Structure formats: structure tokens, C-alpha cells
């Protein structure tokens, strides 16, 4: 599991206990995880890991669906391969971005179909993907508006169609986000080092972190190969698919430049979301192959080498990924879970996080996410992470700000509860402090039987593999009926089905939650799966019957006598 996976774990567990209002800013991924858990009887770990795998596959399949109508099977297959492997940069932990990207690619495939029903369905798919990561839906809307501008001169009908879908989906997303607000309030905590730096007002440190991350990760993206090839394939697809890809390509570079100049955003997130580049690079490779086809041996060597270079970048990124929850941390969490479950409800649990380093912010935010994922779901709101001063006293700069902010967080939690916090030290997160009144949990020290309440349980590789296969099957079944409504070609619909299925499951689960149906229970999850999946097949059946009954009857008339 990647860097953000612990966040999705505790978001899903909290949403299961309190409803989607607890994660109202980004309800999509937790909603989808809860549906999978209840429908397929998966643990939260299995569901989260399976989504990271399956949504990467869905990105590749949706990429193939986007261009298949315009470039044929060879180009679309290669586009799916390169975009799907490029998805590892998001599959390593950025699940919400991955869901949004898959939905946007599927919506693009739908918009390339000229029928009105395809545009309407594309809007719903965009809303489902946008509920996972609303800020990135704004980027998707911008891409579609630029694509509409590109269509203005040659086809104003398509320009209005694309723009209408973009604006309509943005408006519907706003309504969806408002619909999940009633209920338990969102838990406002720092889920990343970036969030802490932003809250602390450390603007220069935040900009430096963004720049360092972009420079450090640049080689993984193999842009020195993919961007020139994308330029070669820039004009390959026509129609709305081509307009969307060219707009996406352009805005990727605009976003990177804007982020680097202003320092307001992480530039590498525009790169990892820029799937237009590997898709256009695939089409550029096809053009290179056709140009070198008379010299077949040379063509094979050149195209194979370029393809392997792009695949190697993704493989390197995947191999460098390390788990962000260790076995020792899980063992410590099981013991802490039992201790927290015995506390009087509402009692703050202050977990100390420390290391002999003046930049402890990454450990502190990661520890907070891991600990929240491991305690009982109804006690997640009671967790407070605290960074105590080093022996030399209060630190300066980044560490000093973290010490002051976490101390204020603890004081605020104690004021709300009206009682003092219980101090807990998990040695994997703090090897420095041993306060006399603290509960110290050392996973290396044997203990008697432990009885945790709803603990975070790890999954085997086989368990994750099974969960991934089952998840892909569920998303495909849920999405294929909808895909056939908007896509005339069965193969293209089959490729877009998992991405569309994920978006529709999110939409239905969010609607059910807003109506008071608890999707954290098996009955609610099964209802969401049945409605999302069955709805597509039912509507398709009705549309086909209506189209059949509306056809002019062919009556053979006999000549009058």
C-alpha cells in the first residue's frame, strides 16, 4: 500500500461508522470501498488494495476505449498498455485521483459517440469520478471546455455538447457534495505533510517540498521518451477523442508550469494525471512503426526499444514503492486498539510521535493516518497525535511549528471532551519518549491474549489477488449495461465498463447515503450494487424496446381486387 493508503483505510472505516458526511469533501473512494466490502465480503485492507490494482487496470481499458473508434485495435491496444502501466504512479496510493482519471477517460469515450444518450451518461460518469476527487474534476472540466473551444469552428453542435456535459457535471457534483453534508461533521485533520505545512503557514517549506518532489520523481515518468512520441501522435486521433487528448496534453504542461512558477500546487500531480501523454505516445509509436515498416527489422527494434523504455519507467516506480504500514506497526495497533476501546467514550487518546530529527512532519502525519486506521472506527475522532519537544527544548522551523500545532490540537481535544487525554506511546512511532503516566506499547514484548475491537487486519497476497479479481468482475458487471447504452460497439463498451461501473456505484452509494441508507452495512452495499448494476441493464432494455416499437412496421400489402 502506498503513501495515501492509510488515509483511505481510516476514511472508509469512519464513513462506515458515521456515514459519508464524515468524509464529505471526498466521499467517492470510501463509498466505493464500502460497497465492495459489503457486496464481496472483503476487509477494508482487501478492498483498498484491490481498488488500487483494479482502477489502474480500468484506466488502461478506458484509454483503449477512448481511441478505439478513431485509430483501430492496434493503436488502442498499445494506448491501453502504456496508459495502464503509467497508472502505477497513482496506483501506488493516490486512489481518489485514479478513480477520477478512469471516469474521465470513460466519459471521453462516451463523448466520442455522437448520440445524446452518450453525452448524458458521460455527465453522470464524470460526477461519479468527481466525487472521488472534486478538485481534479475541475481540471477535467477545464480540459473539456478547451476541447469544446477546439470544436467551435468545425462543429458547433459538438462544441455545445462537450461544454454542456462539462458544465452540467460540475453543477451536479456541487449538488452531490451538498447532499452528503447532513450528518456527522467531517474530521478535519492533517492527512499529509503538505497539509501540515499549509496549516502551519510554512509557505517556503511547502514550495520547496513540491519542487524537490518534482525533480526527484522526474526520471520515473520517462518524459524524454513519451513527450516527443506524443508530439508525433498529436494529430492522430480525430473527432472528440482527439480534441480531448490534445486539450489534456496542452493543459498538463500549463498546469506543470503554473505549479512550478507559483508553488501553490505540486507539479508532479499534473504529470501523474496526464494520461494524454502515454496515450498520444502510443499513437506516435504506431506512426513510427508505419514509417519504418518498409525496413521491418529496424522498425521492430526502434518501436520495441521505445516501448520498453516507457514501460521501464513505470516498472522502476512500482519496484521502488515500499509499504507504508509495517508489520510491527500493525501489531502495536492491535494492542492499542484494545486499550482505546476500553476508554470512556469521548476520552482523547494522545499518541506521541517522535524521532531525533528536526523534520518529523512526515512521520507525524503518517503515524496519525495509520493509528486512525487501526483504532475502533467509533474512536477515530478521539485520536490526537502529539509531537513532544526534544530534550534540547522546543524546536525551531518545521519541527517547532509541528510541536506547537499538535500541542494546540491536544488542548482543543481536551477542552471539547472536558477531561484529560490518555497518553499512549507506540514504540514503532516513538522510540524517544517514555512518560511515567503513559501506556507504552512495544510489539516486540510478548503479552497475553489481546482482544481488540474491529481491528485493522492484514491480508495475504492471495487474499488481495482474489479481492482484485472479484472487484474487477463486479465493476465490469455493474458498468457493462451502462456502457452499452452509450457505446454502440460491444468491444469498446466492454473496455469502458469497469471505469463506468466504479463511477455508477459511487453515484448510487452516495445517493443512498444521502437518503439515510447505511452503505457501511451489507444490506446497504448490496442495494447499491444491485441498483447501480441492474439499473444500466434495465434502462438499456427499455431504450431498446422503445426503439423497436418506434420503428415503422414492414407490412406486405396485397393488391386490391
N, C-alpha and C positions, 0 to 999 in steps of 0.2 A: 504494500500500500504506500502511496506517495505522500507528499508533504501535507496535502489538504485532506487526506482520507480520514484522519481522526475527527476533523470538523464535521464531515458528513455522517460519521458514526454517531456523534452526540446530537447533531441536528435531528437525525432520524429517530433516535431514542426519545428525545424531548418532544418531537412532534407526535410520536405515538402516544405519549402520556398526556400532553396538553393540547394537541390539535395543531394544525398548520399555522395558526396565528402566532405560535411561539417562534416560527421561522418565517414570518410573513414577508420579509424582504426578498427571500429566495426560496419559495416553497416547493419548486418543481422537483429537484433531486430528492429531497426527503419524501415527498409524496410518491414518487416512482419507487423508491426503496421500500416504503411501507406496503405498497401494492404487491411487490414481488415477495416480500416476507410473508404476507398473509395468504397469497394465492399459491405459492410454491413451497410453503413451509420452510423458508430459509431463515438463517440467523442474520442479524444486521451486518455482520462481517462478510458472510457469503454474498448477501445482496449487494453490498457496496463494491466488493471486489469483482463480482460478476458484471456489474454495470460499467466498471472501468474497462473491462475486456470487451463487452458486447457493444458498448457505444462506440468504441474505436472501430469495430467491425462495421457498425451501422454507418459511420462516416465514410468508410471505403465504398460500401454498397451504394449509398446515396450519391456519392461522387460519380460513380459509374452511371447511375440512373440520370443524373443531371445532363450528361453529354451524350448518352447513347443514341438519342434521336438524331443528333447532329453529326456525329463522327463515326458511327458504326461500332461493331463489337470489339475490334482490336483496340481502338483508341480508348473506348470506355473501360475496357478491362484494365489497361495499363493505368488509366487515370484512377480507377478504384484501388489498384495496388499501391500506387505511390501516395495517394491521399490517405489510405487506410494505415499505411506504415508511418506516415508523418503524424498521425493521430497519437502516437506514443508520447509526444511531448505534452499532450493534455491528459492522456490516459494514466500518466504517472501520478495523478492526484487531482487534476482540475476537472472534476466530474461535471460541474454545472456548465462550464464552457463547452465541454464535449457534447452534452445533451443539446445545447443551443446550436452548435455547429452542425450536428446531424440533422436537426429540424430545419435549419436554414437551407442546407443542401437539398433536402427533400422538397421543401417549398419551392426552391428554384426549379426543380424538375417538374413540379406541378404547373408553375407559371409558364414553362415552355410548351405546355399543352394549350391550344387556343380556346378551349371551351370555358364557359363561365363557371361551371361547377368546379373546374380545376383551380381557378383563382380563389373561389370561396374557400375551398378546402385548404389551399396554401395559407390563407389567413389564419385559419384555425390551427394549423400545424405551427405557424410562427408564434402564435400566442402560447401554445404548449411549451415550445422551446424557450420562449422568453420568460416564462415563469421560473425556469431554472436559473437564469442569469439576466435579469432585466437590463442592466447597463449594456450588455453585449447585444441585446435585441435592438437597442438604439443604433448600434453600429450596423446591424443587418438592415434596419430601416434606411439608414443613410446610403448603404450600398444599393438598395432597390430604387431610391429616389434618383441617384446618379444614373442607374440603368434606365429609368424612365426618361431622363433627360437625353440619353443617347438614342432612345427610340423616337423622340419627338418629331424629328424631321421626316423620317421614313415611314413611321406607322404611329399616328397619334392615338389610335384606338388602343394599341398595346401600351403606349406610354401612360394613358389614363388607367389602364388595367393594372399595371405594375404599381403605379403610385397609389391607386386606391387600395390595393392589397397592403401596401406598406403602412399607410396612414390608418387604415381600419384595424390592422393588427396591433398597432401601438395604442390606439384608443381602447380596444378590447383588453389588452394587457393591463392598462390602468384600472379598468373595471375589475378584472380578476384579482389584482393585488389588493384593491379595496375590499373585495368580497371576503378575503381570508383574514382581514384585520380583527373583526369582533372575536373576542375570546381572550385567552391568556396573552399577556403582553410579550413582545419579543425579548429575548435575553440579550442585552447589549453588553458584549464583552469583546476583548481584542482576540480575534481568531488568527492573527498573523503578526509577524514582526512589523510589517508595513503599517498595519492598523495601530499598533502601539506607537510607532514613530509619528504617525499622523496625529494621534490623540495628544501626544506629548508636545506637539509643536516643533519637533526636530526636523525642520524642513530640509536643511542642508544634508543631514544624515540620510534622510529618505531619498533625496535625489541621487546621492552617492550610491546608495544601495541599488536603485533602479539601474544606474549606469553600469555598475560593476556586474550586475546580473546579466545585462545585455551583452557586455563584452565577453564574459566568461562562457556564456552559452552559445555564442555566435557560431562557433565551428560545428556544433551539433546539427545545425539546420542545413548545412551544405548549400548555402545560398549561392556560393560561387559557381555551382553547377546548375541548380534549379532555376535561378533567375534568368540567366541567358537562354536556357531552353524554354522557359515560359515566354520570353520575348519572341522566340521563334514561333511558338504555338499561339501567340496572342490573338491572331485573326482567324484561327482555325475554326472554332465553332461559330455559327451564325445564330440568328433568332434570339430569343430571350436568354437562353443559356449562355450565349456568347456575351451578350450585354452585361449580364450579372457577373460573369467571371472577369471581364475587363474592368468593370467598376470596382469589384472586390480587389483586384490586383492593384489598381490605382490607389484606393483608399488604404490599403495595407501600408504602402510607402508613405502616404500622407500621415497616417496615424503614428508610424515609427518616427518620422521627422518631427511631428508635433510633440510627441512624448520626450524625445531627446532634447529638444530646444527648451521646452517649458519645465520638464521634470515633474509634471503633475501626475503622470501615469507611467507604469512600467512598459517600456518599449517592446520588450520581448513578448508580451501578451498579444500584441498585434501580429507578431511573426507567427506565434504558435496557432493563432486563429486564422491565419492567412492561407486557407486551403486552396484558394485560387492558384497559388504558385505551383504546388505539385500537380494540380490538375492540368494547368496550361503547359507545365513542363512535360507531362506525359504526351500531350498533343504535339509539342515540339519534337519529342523523340520520334514520334510517328513520321513527322515531316523529314527529319534527318534520315531515317531509315529509307524513306521513299527516294530521297535524293541520292543515297548511296546504294540503292538496290541493284543498279547495273554492276556494281563491284561488290558482290554479295559478301565475300569474306570480310572485306573492310567494314561493310555495314554492320555485320554481326558483331565484330569486335568493338566498334565505336559505340553502338547503341547499348550493348551489354555492359561495357565499362561505365558509361554514364548512368545507366540504371542502377548498377551495383553501387556506384558512388553515393547516390541518393539513398538507397536502402541502407548503406553502411552507416550513414549519419543517424538514422533512426535506431539502428541496432546498437550503436555506441551509447546513445542516450538511454536506451532501455537497460543495457547491461550495467550502466553506471548508477542506476536507480537502486537505492537501499531502502529497506523497510524503515518506517518512521515510528514503529512501535516494536520494542524488543520483548523477548520472552520474559526477561527479568521484570520489565515494567508491567507486563500482564499479570505475573504472579503477585507483584506488590499491589496491583489494583484489586485483585480478588480479595486480599486481606483487608485493604482499605474499604472496599465495598461493604463488608460485614460490619466494620466499625461505624461507618457513616449511617448504615441502615438502622443502627441501634440508637442514634442520637434523637433527641426530641425534635419533631418536625419543625422546620424553620431555623434550627440552630446553624449558624455559619460554620463551615468546615474550611479552616485556613490551611492550605497546603504550602509549605515552604519550598521554594525552588532556589537553588544557589549553586554556584561554581566559582572557583577562583579566577574569574575573568571579568573584565570591565565591559564586555559586550554580552551579557547574559540574556538579552532580549529574545533571541531565537529560542533558547531553551525554555524560557519562562512561558512564552506563548504556546509552544509545542506541548509542554507539560500540562498547561491548562486545558488544552483540547483533549489530550489523552486521558487525563483524570476525569473530565466531564463525561467522556465516553464510557468510563469504567464504573462509575458510581451508579446506584439505582436511578432509573430515569426520573423518579419523583424527587430526587435530591440534587439534580444537576444544578438547579438555581442556587443551591446553598454553597456551591464550591467557589472559593476565592483563592487565587494564587498570590503569594506574597514573596517578594524578593527582599530578604533581610540585608542590612548593611554588612560589609566585610569587617574583619577585625580592625582595619585601619579607620573605620568610621564611614559615614555616608559618602558614596562615590560621587563623581562628577560626570558631566556629559550624559551619555546614553544610560549608563547604569544608574546614575543618581536620579535621573528622571523616572526610571522604572521603579526604583525603591520608593520614591515619593508617591507615584501614582498608585502602586499596589498597596501602600500603607493607607492611602485615602480610600481605596476600594474596600479594604477591610473595615475601616472605621464606619463607612457608609452602610456596609452589610450588618454590622453590629447595631447601628442605630435603628435600622429597619426591623431587626429581629428583637431588639430590646434585651439582648443578652450577649455575653461574651462568646467569641468563637472558640471552637475546639481546634487546637493546633495539631497538625499531622505532618510527619516527615516521611516521605518515601525515599529510601536511600538511592534508587536509580536517578532521582531528580535532585537530590541534595545530599552530598557526602560531607558537607562542612558543618552543619548545624545539628545540635542535639539539645534543645531546650529541656529543662527538667520537667516541665509540665506537658510536654508534647507526647503524642503517640508516635513512636518510631517503628516503621515497618521495613524490615530488611528481608528481602526474599531469599537470601542465602542461608538464613537461620531457620532450621526446621521448626514447625509448630504443629499442634494437634489439629484435629479436624476443624475446617473453616466452613461456615455456612453463609455464603454470600446470597444477596437478593438480586435476581435478574442480572448476573454478571456479564461482562463482555467476554465471550468465549471465542478462542481462536478457531480457525478452520484449517483442515488439511488441504494439500494441493489437490487431491482427488475431490474433496468437497467443493472447492472453488471451481474445478473443471466441470463437475456436474451442474453446479449452480449457473455457470456461464452458458452451458448448452440449453438448460431449461429456460433461462432468461431469454436467450435468442429465439427459441421456439415460441415463447409467449408473446414477445414483441412482434414477431413475424405474423402470427395468427391474428393478433389484435389489430395489426396495421394493414394486412393484405386487402381486406374488404374495402377499407377507406381508399387505399391506393388504387384499386380497380375503378373506383368512382371517378377519380381524377386523371388516371393514366390509361390510355387505350391499349397500349402494348403490355401484354402479360409479363414479359421478362423484365421490363422497366419497372412495372408495379411491384414485382417480387423483390427487386433490388431496393426499392424505396420503402418497402413495408416495415422493416424494423424501426427506422427513424420515425416514420409516421405513427407506428404503434406506440412508441415511447411518448410522443407528443400528445396523442389522444388519451392515453392512460393518465398522464399528468392533468390534462384538462378535466376529465371526468372525476378523478380523485379530488381535485381542488373544488369542483362544484359540489360533490357530495359532502366534503368537509364544511363548506360554507352553509350547507343545508342541515348540518348537525349530525351527519353520519360519521361515526368514528372509523376512519380508514386504518387506524392502528390495530384494529381487531380483524380477525379473519373474515368475519361476515362482511365488513365494510370493504375490505380489499377484494374479496371475491365479487362483490357487487360492482366495484369499479372495473374489474377485468371483464365481467360479463357485459356491462353496458358499453364499455369502450370497444370491445371486440365485436360483440353482437350487433352494435349499432351500425357499424360500417356495412356488414353483410345485409342487414335489414334495409337500410337506405338504398343500397345498390339494387336489391331485389325490387323495391318499389319503383325506382327510376327506370329499371329495365321493363317492368310491366307497363309503366306509363308510356314509355317509348314504343313498346309493342302495340298497345291499344290505340296509340295515336297514328299508327301507320295506315295509309289508305288501303282498304281491302281490295284484293285482286279477285273480282267476280267475273267469271266467264259468262257473258251474256249470249243467249241463244237468239238467232234471228227470228223476228216476228213472222207469223204465218198469216 
